[in-house]
Amino acid sequence: MAGAGPETIFKKETVSKVLTLFFKDDKTKASNDAVSLMAEMLKIFVIEAAQRAMKQAENEDSLGVDLEHVEKVLPQLLLDF
């Protein structure tokens, strides 16, 4: 996506900590590949959410994207992922 604006980046340390919150065993670790893959999935999810919210705002003839627009597209996002 050349010229699409600033790139979405998630710190691997943050992604790793979020992943470990869902592990049942405290000794379970996430590999670097798993953390990188999850960071990429989060990036895609955030970009998709932003694009859908922008389209929702356009459909409502809004001048900008508000939290309401994001809330309206969340059910779609959760079903698609």
Summary of the structure (lengths in Angstrom):
residues: 81
radius of gyration: 15.8
end to end distance: 21.2
largest distance: 50.8
contacts: 164
relative contact order: 0.11
helix: 64%
strand: 0%
